[in-house]
Amino acid sequence: MPATATTSPSEPGDDDDLKARAARLGFYGLLANWEAHAKASWLETLVEQEECERSKRGLERRIRDARVGRFKLLADFDWAWPKEIDRALVEEIYTLEFLKHGTNVVFIGPNGVGKTMLGQNLAHHAVLAGHTVKFTTASSLLNELARQESQVSLARRLQRVCMPQLLVIDEVGYLSYDSRHADLLFEVVSRRNQQKSTVITTNRAFSEWGEVFPNASCVVALVDRLMHQAEIVEIKGDSYRNKEAKEREARRAAERAARKPSKGSGRGK
C-alpha cells in the first residue's frame, strides 16, 4: 500500500500560510531564499518564536503607552452598591464592539461610584485585546495641550492624542476650565468623531457642562459631538469610597477595643 501523506510545513497549504506569516514579520531575506529553506525543520519554530516575542513586546508597549495606572479589577466591583446602573449595558461595552464603529462611551455619576474604575478596566481590557489606548485625566490632557507654544507643536500633540484607537478622559467636571481648554477638548472630540472611540467619565450632567466650561461658545457643539454616537452609562448612588472608609474605621475601632485591657485585668488585688 502507498504510504499515507503526513501533514508538514512543506505541504502547499501550510507552506503558503507560513510564507504569509514570514512576510508579515518582515523576514525579507528568508522570503528571497524561500525555496532553499521551505522544508527546513526549524522554519516554523523560528516564525512562531518571532511572533510570540513581537506579541509580547507589543503588549508591553501598549500597556506602557496607555498609562492606566493602578486600579481595582472589575471583578471587585460591587454591582449591588449603586442604586442604579445598567449592568447589561456595561457588560456589552466590555465586549469592545463599540470600537469597531467609533462609538463613544460616557460614564456619568456622582463622586465615588466607580466611574474611574470602570474607565481604567475598560482601557486595560482594550489593551489586552490588542488595541492602542491612552488613559488620561481631563486636567492633564487639557493643560498639556494648552502649554504648547506654537501651532506646529499643538498640531503634533493633537495628532498624538488622537492616534490611539481608544482615548479615555477621566474626571471631566471636577474642575472648571476657560474657553481655550473647551476649544481644545472640542478639537480632540471632533477629530476622533465617528472614527475612533472616546470614553468620558464625568460627575456632571451634560446640562451642567456650561458651568465646567463657563463662557465657552463651543459647549453645545462639544456635547452634541459626544452624544451623537454614544453609549451613556448613568450611575446613581452614594460614594463607595465613603462606604469603604467607614468600614475601615469601624475595623480599626474594633481592633483598638480588642487590644485595650479589660477593667478587671489589673496585676494587684
Secondary structure as UniProt FT lines:
FT   TURN            9..10
FT   HELIX           12..25
FT   HELIX           28..32
FT   HELIX           34..37
FT   TURN            38..39
FT   TURN            41..42
FT   HELIX           43..66
FT   HELIX           74..76
FT   TURN            79..80
FT   HELIX           87..93
FT   TURN            94..96
FT   HELIX           97..101
FT   STRAND          104..108
FT   TURN            111..112
FT   HELIX           115..128
FT   TURN            129..130
FT   STRAND          133..137
FT   HELIX           138..146
FT   HELIX           151..162
FT   STRAND          166..172
FT   HELIX           179..192
FT   TURN            193..195
FT   STRAND          197..202
FT   HELIX           206..208
FT   HELIX           209..212
FT   TURN            214..215
FT   TURN            217..218
FT   HELIX           219..228
FT   STRAND          230..234
FT   HELIX           240..259
FT   TURN            263..264
//
